[in-house]
Amino acid sequence: MAMMEYDAAAARGFVSQRGLTRSGLAGWRVAVQPYLSGRGTLLDVGAGTGVFADAFAGWYGTRVLAVEPSSQMLRLATRSPGVHWCAGTATALPLAAGVAGAGWLSTVVHHIADLAAAARELRRVLTPGAPVLIRGTFPGRWHRIALFRYFPEAGRVIDERYPAVSAVEAAFATAGYRRVCLEPVGQPAPRVMELAATLNRSAHTPLRLLADGEYRAGLARLRAAAAGPDTRPAMDYLDLLVLR
């Protein structure tokens, strides 16, 4: 993995700020249902602390293989029935060939230094014809996320440093994958007062990559917005890219 390391502080911040509730995942459940239901064992690469792994096990009553490179994330991960955890990276999955019927990567592709190698590993460990679902934020497609209303400099970090949809597709094409769909999926956006009171820079990769002055400027905009009426969007929209 690249881009940033999840140390203890970042892992705790991730748990406190980026863990969606099960009800907050309702939009994602609808979006992924056609691709994951009935696929048998599911693979969650870069599973973090298990928000989606737990949800998949509950929704589909299936086994989930959760692979996570960060020891701090693994330490804080939930241990739910049906979710089997192991340390590993997207480019060196510690799994046998053909063990899962679908792959899931949530807000992780920007951490993978060699996407083509990751695509080959997924092709190896997934069954023939299995889909790969990628949830994330891509260059030019971050404008419907509330956080970036106050930190547009962080949006530019995404534009400059995150892989574009075309780059992800090109890398995965080397392992025979092609796009099935690309669609925005909504999830509840945080209230601006809550965001201003609890924002943890270490939990958000684009914020960590900002210069300190840029971060302070964004924080000032956020706090000013929190002092007025809450005009935030009701939903954030991240992308779902499905390859097969």
C-alpha positions as CSV (number, residue, x, y, z in Angstrom):
1,M,0.0,0.0,0.0
2,A,1.1,3.6,-0.7
3,M,-0.1,7.2,-0.2
4,M,-0.3,7.0,3.7
5,E,0.2,4.6,6.5
6,Y,-2.5,4.0,9.1
7,D,-0.8,4.4,12.4
8,A,-2.7,4.1,15.7
9,A,-4.0,7.7,15.6
10,A,-5.2,7.4,12.0
11,A,-6.8,4.0,12.7
12,R,-8.7,5.4,15.7
13,G,-9.8,8.4,13.7
14,F,-11.0,6.2,10.9
15,V,-13.2,4.2,13.3
16,S,-14.6,7.3,14.9
17,Q,-15.3,9.3,11.7
18,R,-15.6,7.1,8.7
19,G,-17.4,4.1,10.0
20,L,-20.9,4.2,8.5
21,T,-23.8,2.7,10.5
22,R,-25.7,-0.2,9.0
23,S,-28.6,2.1,8.2
24,G,-26.2,4.5,6.5
25,L,-25.1,1.7,4.2
26,A,-28.6,1.3,2.8
27,G,-27.7,2.9,-0.5
28,W,-24.7,0.7,-0.9
29,R,-26.7,-2.4,-0.2
30,V,-29.1,-1.6,-3.1
31,A,-26.2,-0.8,-5.4
32,V,-24.1,-3.9,-4.8
33,Q,-27.0,-6.4,-4.5
34,P,-27.0,-7.4,-8.2
35,Y,-23.3,-8.2,-8.1
36,L,-22.7,-9.8,-4.7
37,S,-25.9,-11.7,-3.8
38,G,-25.5,-15.4,-4.4
39,R,-21.7,-15.1,-5.2
40,G,-20.7,-17.3,-2.2
41,T,-17.5,-16.3,-0.3
42,L,-16.7,-12.6,-0.7
43,L,-13.3,-10.9,-0.6
44,D,-12.9,-7.5,1.0
45,V,-9.4,-6.1,0.2
46,G,-8.2,-3.3,2.4
47,A,-11.1,-4.0,4.8
48,G,-10.1,-1.4,7.4
49,T,-12.0,-2.3,10.6
50,G,-14.7,-4.3,8.9
51,V,-17.7,-2.0,8.3
52,F,-18.4,-3.5,4.9
53,A,-17.2,-7.0,5.7
54,D,-19.6,-7.2,8.6
55,A,-22.4,-5.8,6.5
56,F,-21.8,-8.4,3.7
57,A,-21.8,-11.3,6.2
58,G,-25.1,-10.0,7.6
59,W,-26.8,-9.2,4.4
60,Y,-25.9,-12.4,2.5
61,G,-25.2,-14.9,5.3
62,T,-21.9,-15.7,3.6
63,R,-18.3,-16.0,4.5
64,V,-16.2,-12.9,4.0
65,L,-12.4,-12.9,3.7
66,A,-11.2,-9.6,5.0
67,V,-7.6,-8.7,4.0
68,E,-6.0,-5.6,5.7
69,P,-2.3,-4.5,5.6
70,S,-2.4,-2.2,8.6
71,S,-1.7,-3.8,12.0
72,Q,-3.5,-1.0,13.7
73,M,-6.6,-1.5,11.7
74,L,-6.5,-5.2,12.4
75,R,-6.2,-4.5,16.1
76,L,-9.3,-2.4,16.0
77,A,-11.3,-4.6,13.6
78,T,-14.6,-6.1,14.7
79,R,-14.6,-9.9,15.0
80,S,-18.0,-10.9,13.7
81,P,-19.3,-14.4,12.8
82,G,-18.6,-15.1,9.2
83,V,-15.8,-12.6,8.8
84,H,-12.3,-14.2,8.6
85,W,-9.4,-11.7,8.9
86,C,-5.8,-11.9,7.6
87,A,-2.9,-9.5,7.1
88,G,-2.0,-8.9,3.5
89,T,-1.9,-6.5,0.6
90,A,-3.8,-6.2,-2.6
91,T,-0.7,-7.1,-4.6
92,A,0.1,-10.2,-2.4
93,L,-3.1,-11.7,-1.2
94,P,-2.5,-14.6,1.3
95,L,-5.2,-16.7,-0.3
96,A,-5.4,-19.8,-2.5
97,A,-6.6,-19.5,-6.1
98,G,-10.4,-19.3,-6.8
99,V,-11.5,-18.9,-3.2
100,A,-14.0,-16.1,-3.6
101,G,-16.9,-15.2,-5.9
102,A,-16.5,-11.5,-5.8
103,G,-14.0,-8.8,-4.8
104,W,-14.6,-5.5,-2.9
105,L,-12.2,-2.6,-2.6
106,S,-13.5,0.4,-0.6
107,T,-11.6,3.7,-0.6
108,V,-8.4,1.7,-1.2
109,V,-7.3,1.9,-4.8
110,H,-5.4,5.2,-4.2
111,H,-3.2,3.3,-1.7
112,I,-2.2,0.6,-4.2
113,A,1.0,1.5,-5.9
114,D,0.8,-1.2,-8.6
115,L,-2.9,-1.6,-9.7
116,A,-2.0,-4.0,-12.5
117,A,-0.4,-6.4,-10.0
118,A,-3.5,-6.1,-7.7
119,A,-5.7,-6.9,-10.7
120,R,-3.6,-10.0,-11.4
121,E,-3.9,-11.1,-7.8
122,L,-7.7,-10.6,-7.8
123,R,-7.9,-12.6,-11.1
124,R,-6.0,-15.4,-9.3
125,V,-8.0,-15.6,-6.1
126,L,-11.5,-15.0,-7.6
127,T,-13.5,-17.5,-9.5
128,P,-13.8,-17.2,-13.3
129,G,-16.2,-14.4,-14.2
130,A,-16.3,-12.9,-10.7
131,P,-16.9,-9.2,-10.5
132,V,-14.6,-6.7,-8.7
133,L,-16.4,-3.8,-7.1
134,I,-14.5,-0.6,-6.3
135,R,-15.9,2.1,-4.0
136,G,-14.1,5.4,-3.9
137,T,-13.5,9.0,-5.0
138,F,-11.9,9.6,-8.4
139,P,-10.4,12.8,-9.9
140,G,-13.0,15.1,-11.2
141,R,-15.8,13.3,-9.4
142,W,-15.5,14.6,-5.8
143,H,-17.7,17.6,-5.9
144,R,-20.7,15.9,-4.3
145,I,-18.9,15.1,-1.0
146,A,-19.6,17.6,1.8
147,L,-16.1,17.7,3.2
148,F,-14.7,19.1,0.0
149,R,-17.1,22.1,0.2
150,Y,-14.8,23.4,2.9
151,F,-11.5,21.8,1.7
152,P,-11.5,22.3,-2.0
153,E,-7.7,22.0,-1.8
154,A,-8.2,18.4,-0.8
155,G,-10.3,17.9,-3.9
156,R,-7.3,19.1,-5.9
157,V,-5.2,16.5,-4.1
158,I,-7.5,13.9,-5.4
159,D,-7.3,15.3,-8.9
160,E,-3.5,15.3,-8.8
161,R,-2.7,12.2,-6.9
162,Y,-5.5,9.7,-7.0
163,P,-5.9,7.3,-10.0
164,A,-8.5,8.3,-12.5
165,V,-11.3,5.9,-13.5
166,S,-9.5,5.5,-16.9
167,A,-6.2,4.6,-15.2
168,V,-7.9,2.0,-12.9
169,E,-9.7,0.5,-15.9
170,A,-6.5,0.4,-17.9
171,A,-4.6,-1.3,-15.1
172,F,-7.3,-3.9,-14.6
173,A,-7.6,-4.5,-18.3
174,T,-4.2,-6.0,-18.2
175,A,-5.8,-8.9,-16.2
176,G,-8.8,-9.1,-18.6
177,Y,-11.2,-6.9,-16.6
178,R,-13.7,-4.6,-18.3
179,R,-16.1,-2.0,-17.0
180,V,-19.6,-3.2,-16.2
181,C,-20.8,0.1,-14.7
182,L,-19.8,3.3,-13.0
183,E,-22.4,5.0,-10.9
184,P,-22.6,7.4,-7.9
185,V,-24.0,6.0,-4.7
186,G,-25.4,8.2,-1.9
187,Q,-24.8,7.9,1.8
188,P,-25.7,10.2,4.6
189,A,-23.5,13.3,4.8
190,P,-22.4,14.5,8.3
191,R,-24.0,17.6,9.7
192,V,-21.7,20.6,9.4
193,M,-21.7,21.3,13.2
194,E,-20.8,17.7,13.9
195,L,-18.1,17.7,11.3
196,A,-16.6,20.9,12.7
197,A,-16.6,19.6,16.2
198,T,-15.1,16.2,15.5
199,L,-13.0,16.4,12.4
200,N,-9.9,14.3,12.7
201,R,-7.3,15.2,10.0
202,S,-5.5,11.9,10.4
203,A,-8.6,9.9,9.3
204,H,-8.8,11.4,5.8
205,T,-6.0,10.8,3.3
206,P,-6.6,14.0,1.2
207,L,-6.5,16.1,4.4
208,R,-3.3,14.5,5.5
209,L,-1.7,15.3,2.2
210,L,-2.6,19.0,2.4
211,A,0.0,21.7,3.4
212,D,-0.7,22.8,7.0
213,G,-1.8,26.3,5.9
214,E,-4.3,24.8,3.4
215,Y,-5.7,22.6,6.1
216,R,-6.0,25.6,8.5
217,A,-7.8,27.6,5.8
218,G,-10.3,24.8,5.2
219,L,-10.9,24.3,8.9
220,A,-11.7,28.0,9.2
221,R,-14.2,27.7,6.4
222,L,-15.8,24.7,8.1
223,R,-16.0,26.4,11.5
224,A,-17.5,29.5,9.9
225,A,-20.1,27.4,8.1
226,A,-20.9,25.6,11.4
227,A,-21.7,29.0,13.0
228,G,-24.5,29.6,10.5
229,P,-27.5,27.6,9.2
230,D,-26.8,24.1,8.1
231,T,-27.0,24.2,4.4
232,R,-25.1,21.0,3.8
233,P,-26.2,18.5,1.2
234,A,-28.3,15.6,2.7
235,M,-26.1,13.0,1.0
236,D,-22.5,12.4,0.0
237,Y,-21.9,10.6,-3.3
238,L,-19.0,8.2,-3.8
239,D,-18.5,6.1,-7.0
240,L,-19.1,2.4,-7.5
241,L,-17.0,1.1,-10.3
242,V,-17.8,-2.5,-11.3
243,L,-15.3,-4.6,-13.4
244,R,-15.6,-8.1,-14.6
